[in-house]
Amino acid sequence: MSKNIKLIRNLRTSVNKYGNPRIFLEPTVLEAGNFKVGESISYTYTNQALIIKKDEDTPYKVAKRKRPSWPAHRPLIDYSNADLAVLFTQKEKIDILVSDSLIVIRKEQSFDLCVIKQPLLSGSDPLQKLTFASYPSGAGIASAALESTGYFESKMGADVWDIAIDAYLHNFSNGSSYFGDIRSLNPSYIPSVDVTWLSPPCVEFSSIGLLKGGITEGLGAHFARIVMASNCKAIIIEQVPAYFRSRSFEHLKGLLAPMFPNWHVSMIDAYDMGSVAGRKRGYAVAAVEGVNFQFPKTPKLPDHRRFTVGQVIGKEWEKGDWREIKGTVMEHLLSRSGNNNFTAEKNRTLVSLDDKRISCIIANYSKINVTSSHLKHPENPNLWRLFRSDELARFLDVPEDFSFPDFISESQRASSYR
């Protein structure tokens, strides 16, 4: 894959009111190519692709889009005409390849489901960092954690959420990003790396998800082909513990075992490692060759050595949107009772500055629920608030140099830490 490609966007064409194909390029796509609102652009047709590039004195301009959470307008292109039907049909899958000041749009590339290559350790030079790619990457939290060790360099992140791609591109200048469903990710876009990080969907295995535990998501074969196409020597898989007891994991492991015979699986709770935030996750590490790999032993910290909530979030705990308990949804959550796992007491729905443990952080944290922890006011027992996104980052020990673009809202930042 060309090193100049910053982003690959996979989507379908739509249709305008005249029945012609329509291509809609979001701000995430255009900003990856450094296209600005109001800049002149040209459209060039070849026999295989539509090319959009910056050009002077043309009647076509980059449009603008504004949302309440954005501090300024962001670029937008909504393009449709009869000539486009020469290249694309309605609702046809396309690949949008974005580099600096240039966008190439072509039909989605087909692929063989099984792609097997001889793995190569490109980081074998002791002065060279190990390269890795993450599927899906989310906003890049795990990628930032790996890079913070000084041993790794991110080469690709992939996700279907535009906010995640915006954050990933904001933090990682090397490599590229894939914006779309990984089931459509062509091997030619997959960079060769030393390590592939996989985070399969958790909705079927989470205690607050569907609890199906099957293989209905159908991604095992696609994760396997991505791993094989990457030429990697090692795989890291992270997910909720139930995933590693599922048919989905056994299916993926079975597909990869011929090339990766050495597997190590462990369940780790971040709280046992010294974190205030409880976060149980399973990890699997697989390698092509036999390696003397061991998961870190879980330390047993005495209570007096543990940090409190107040010590982690710091002196600015008063900042935030304080809300009343009485007569609100929080009062209802706190009044729940029963022998199930969804009571406020069991989930630490409200915690104080002196508490030494909070519940894990889930997606849509801004939507008040019993399974997430919130801060109660140390002086007024009728007030509470959500933890701010910067506080959540400190709970999770996110590297300090990880940041978000200004247009990403507070609630979207909090959801990125799930």
N, C-alpha and C positions, 0 to 999 in steps of 0.2 A: 504494500500500500504506500502511496506517495506520502513522504514526510510533510508535505505542504498542506495536506488536508487536515483542517481543524475539527470539522464536524461532519458526520454523516447523518442525515435525517431521512427516515423511512416513513412514508405515508401513502395515502391514496389521493388521486385527483378527485375533485368534486365536479359539479356541473352548474353552469349558470342558467339563467332563465331562458336563454336561447338554445339550450341543449349542447353548448360547447364545453369542453373540458376546462376546469378551473384549478389553478395552483395558488395556494395560500401559504405565504412564507411568514412565520411568526417572528417576533422580535429576537427570540433566542437564536434563530438561524441567521438572521441578518447581522446581529451584533458579533457573532462568531467570525464573520467575514469583514468586520469593520465598516459595514454600510451604515451611513448616518441619515437621519431624517432630512429630506429635501435635496439629497445628492442626485445628480443626473446619472441615469443608467441606460444601458442599451440591451436589447434582446437579439440574440443571434441564433438562427436555426442551422443545425447541421443535419446530416442524414440519421443521426442517432441520438442527438441531445439538444436541449435548449440551454444556451449559455447567457448568463446575466453578469454584466460587469460594469464597473464605473466607467462613465464616458462623458465627455463634455458636449454641450450644445445639443442635447437630445430632448425630445418632448416628454420623455418618461422620467419621473421622479420617484424617489423612495417616499412612501406615504408615512403617516404618523399615527400612533395609537396611544391612548392615555387611559389609565385606570386610577381610581382614587388612591390606591396604595403606592403608586409610582410618583416619585418627586418630579419627574419630567416625562415628556413624550418619548416613546421608543419607536424604532423603525418598523415598517410593515409593507409588504408587497402582496397585492391581490390581483393576479394576472389571469386573463381569460380572453381568448378570441378564436375565430374559426381556424386560423392557421395552426393553432396548438393541436387540433385534431389530427394533423398529419403525423405527429409524434405519439400522442397519447389518446387513449379512449377514456370515457367517463369511468370514474371509480377504479382506475388502474393503479396498481402499486408502483411507486417510483422511488428512486434513490436520489437524494439531493446532496451533492458533494460540495462542501464549503471550504474555500481557502481565502487568503487575504485578497479582498476586492474582486473575488471571482466566485461564481456559483455555477455548477454544472448539474443539470437535471436530466436524468435518463431513466429508462425503464428499469425496474427492479431486476437485479442479477439473480439468476437461478443458481442452485447449488446442489451438490450431491450430499445426502444426509451423512454419509460416512466419509470423513476426511482424516487420513492417518499419515503423518509425516514423522521423520526421525527427529526426536527432540534434540535441542541444542542449548547448552548453557552459555548464553551470551554474556553473562556476568562472571565468567570464570577468571578473568583478570582481577587480581586482588585490589586494584585501584578503581575498578569499575563497579558501579552499583548494580544490584539485581533489579531487573525490570519486572513489572507486574501490570496486570489489567484486571478490572473488577466488573463482574456481570451479575446482577445490576450493581451499579456503583452508588445509587442514591446521590446525595449532595457531595459525597466524597469524604465522609468522616473517617471510614476505615482506611481509605487511601492516604489521608493526611496523617493518620496514626502510624502507618507503615513508613511513610517518608520521614517522619519525625525521628525515627531510629537512626537515620543517616545511612542505612544500608540499601534502601529501595528507591526506585524512581518509577512513577506512574506513567504508563504509556497509553492507556485507554480506560474510559469509563463509559458505561451504557445505562440508559434508563428511559422510561416512557413518560416521566413527569418533567415538564418543562422547567419547573423551579429547580429540580435536582440538577438538570443539565446546566442551567444558568449558574448555579453555585459551583458546580464542578469546573466549568470553563473559567470561572473567576479565580479559582485557586490553583489550577494546574496549567501551566503554559506549555509544557512539553507534551508531545503525543497528540491524541485526538479524542473525540467523543462520538458516541453513536446515540442518536435520539430516535428511538422507535422500539418496536417489538423485537426481542432477540431471535424470535423464530424466523425473522426475515433478514437476519444479519448474514451477509455474504462472507465467505472465508477470505475473499480478497481484501476485505476491510479490516480483518483481524491482524493486529501486529504480532510478531514473534516476541515472546517474553519468557522470562525464567520461571515466573510464578503466576498462576491464575487464581484469583479470589472469586468464589461463587457464593452468592447469598440467595438461594432459591426462595420463591414466595412462601410466606408463613401462614397465610390465611386459613389453610386447611389443617394446620397443626397447632395454632395458638390456642391457649385456654379461653381467649375471648373471641376466637375466630369460629370457623365452621366445624372444626374437629372431625373432618372426614378421614384424614390420615391415609388417603389413597394416592393414586397417580393420575388423578383427573386433570391436573394442570398440564400434563403432557409435555413438560419441558426437559425431561431427562435426556432424551436423544439430542436435543439442541444444545444443552450444556456440554454433553460429551463431545459433540462435533466442534464446538468452540474451543474446548480444551485441546483437542487433537490438532486443530488448525493453528493454535498458538505456539506449537513447538515447545511448550513449557516442560520443565523437569519436575515441578512440584505443584500441588493443588492445595488450597485452603478453602474449606467449606464452613460457613458460619450460619447457624439458624437456631430456632428454639429447640429444646431437648427432644420434643415429640417427633420432630422431623427425622431424627436419627434412628427412630424405632419404626419408621414408616416404610411402606413399599416403594415410595418415591426415592428414598435414599438408597435402598437395596438395588433398585433398578439402575440408578445412576452409577453406583459403585460397581455393579456387574458389567456395565458397558465400558467402564474405564479400567477395571482390574487387569485385563491382559497387558496394558501398557504401564499401569501403575499398581504393581502388586503389593506395595507396602503401605498399609493404612494404620493410622493412629487416631482414635476417637476419645474425646473427653468432654465431660460436662463441667462448666465453670460458672460460678456465681461471682459477679464482680464484687459483691459485698464481702465474700470470703477473701478476696484479694486486697481488701482495705478500703474499697469505695463506700461512700455513704449510700449510693443508689444501688438497690438490689436489682440484679439483671442476670438471670440464669440463661446461659446460652451453651449450645453444643458446638464443638469444633472438631473437624476432621482434617487431618493432614495426610496427604498421599504423595509418594515419591516414586520416580522411575527406578532409581537404584536404592539399594539398602543403605540407610543412613541411621546414625545413632541419635534418633530424635526422641525427646521426652518433653511432655507438657510440664510446665512449672508446678512445683508442689504448692498446694494451698496453705498459706501460713495461718496460724491461729493467733490472731491479734488479741491481746487482752483489752477489755473494754476501755480502760483508762488511756490507751494509746489511739483510740479511734477518734476521728474528727467529728465534730457536730455539724449540723446543717448551717448554723450561724458562722462557724469557722470557714466553711467552704464558700458560702455566698458573699461573705465580707460585710463591711460596714454600711453598704448602701441598701440594706434590706428594706428600708422604708419606701424606696422607690417602687412604684407599681400601681396597678389598678385595684385598690382595696374595695371589697364588696361586703355587704351585710349577709349574715347567715339567716337570721330570722325572716321567715316569709319568702325564702328563695329556694331554688333547687338544691342548694347545699344543705339546707335544713332537712329536706327530704332524704338526701343521701345519708346524712348522719343518723337518721332515725331508722334506717334499715336494720332488720334483725333476722335471726334464723341460724340454721346450722350449715349454711352454704358458704362459699368463698367470696361472696359479693357483698360483704358488710363493710362499713367504713372502718371498723376497728381492725379487721383482718388485713385490709388493704392500705392502712395508714393514710386514709383520705385527707386528713388534716394533720400536719406535723408542726412542731415548734422549733425554734432556733436551737434548743438544747437536745433535740432528738438526734440520734446517730444512725438512722436508717430511713430511707424513703422508698416508695414503690418504684418499679421500673417505669420508664417514660415510653408512652405508646403513641402511635400515630393519632393525629387529630387531638393533640393534648389540649388545645384551646377549647374543645368541646367538653364541658365539665362532666366527669364520670367518677364512679366510686373506685375504680381500679388505679387511678392516678393520685399522686400526692400533691397537696397544695399547702401553702404556708398560712398558719393562723397568726394573727397579730399578737405579739407578746404582751401587750398592755390592754387591748380592747378585745374581750372574748367573743364579741359579735362580728368581728371583721376577719376576712381571709382574702387571699389573692392567689392567682396562678404564679408559678415561678417564671421569671423572665427567661428569655432564650439564652442570654449570657450566663445566667445562673445554671441552667440546664447543661450548658457546655462545660462549666466547671465541675458539675457533678460527674460528668462522663469523662473528664480529663481530656477534653478535645484540645489539640495543640493550639497555642495562643495565636499563631499566625494564620489559622483558618478563619476566613471571614465570608460575609455574604455581600452581594451587590446591594446598593441602597434601595432598589425598587422591590426587594423581597420583604414582605411584611413580617411583623413580629410573630403572628400565628404560623406563617409558613416556615419561619426559621425554627420555631419550636417543633413543628412536625418533622423537620429534617433530622432531628435527634432521636427519632423513634428507634 
